[in-house]
Amino acid sequence: MKRVIFHAKAKAEFRAAIVYYEGQRPGLGREFREAVEAAVDRIRRTPEVFAPYGDQGARKCLVGRFPYTIFYVELETAIWIAAVAHQRRQPGYWAERNP
């Protein structure tokens, strides 16, 4: 399996969402983290099965139970996570990010 690399802003989005959910209910932040980790594991195992997004080779994977989508690009030696995006956020806001 390929290694996973998070863009710095994607990692920050992920961490901010954990903090937010933990503030909503103790333990919910952990549940969100686990859901994202499970989605990333699915991406690592079968990156080609998720729906393409845009015209630059990105794909998207929905996070189970939470309104988040992981946008990523499969590179030759790694999976690059461009965004851990809330589904109500402006579409494509992360598109200028590069590996």
N, C-alpha and C positions, 0 to 999 in steps of 0.2 A: 504494500500500500504506500501511496505517496504521503509525504509529510504535509502538514497544514500550516500555512502562514497567514496570519491575520494582518491586514492593513492596520496601522496604528489607530486610525479613527474607528475602524470596525471593532477593535478591541475595546476602545473607550465606550462605544455604544453598548456593547455587550455588558461591560462592567456597570455602566449607568443604569441599565435596565435591571440588573440584579439588585442593585441598591434600591431602586424604585419599588420593585416587587417585594423585597424584604420589608420595606416600610409599610406596605399595604397589609401584610400579614406575615408574622414570623414563620419562616420556613418556605414561603412562596418564592423568595429569591433563589434558594437552593433548588427548588423544583424547576424554575426557569432555567437555571444553569444546566441542570441535568437534561432538560428538553433540548437545549441548544447543542450540548455535547452529543446527544443521541443523533441529532440531525447531521452534525459534522461527521460523525462516524458513518452514517449512511452515505454521505457525499464521498468520503474516503474510499468506501468499498465499491461504490458504483457511480462514479461522477458523471458518466455519460447518460444516465437514465432520467435526469431531471430536465425540466423544460428550459429551452433556450430563452434568453432575455436580450433583446436588442440585437444589434448587428456586429458586436465586437467580441463574440465568443463567450459571453457571460451566460450563466445558468442560474436558476433560482430553486431553492428548496424551502418549503414551508416548515416552520417549527411547530411541532404538535402541541396542541392545547393553548398556545399563546399566539397573539396576532403579530407574529414576526416572520420575516423571510430572510434567508441567508442568500446573498448574491455572491457568486464565486466564479473563478476562471480556472480551468484545468491547464496547468503549465506542463512542460515536459517532465519536470522532476518533483512538482509540488502542486498542491491545491491552494490557490490564493483566495482568501476571503476578503471581498471588497467591502461588504456591509452586513451588519446584523440590523436590519431595518424594520421599524414598526410599520405595519401595513397602512397606517393612516398618514404616514409622513409623505412629503412630496415625492412622487415617483421619479426615479432616476437621479436624485440629488447626489448620489455617490459616483455617478458615471465618469467623472473626471479623475477618479483615483486610479493610480497605476501600480502594478506590482513592482 
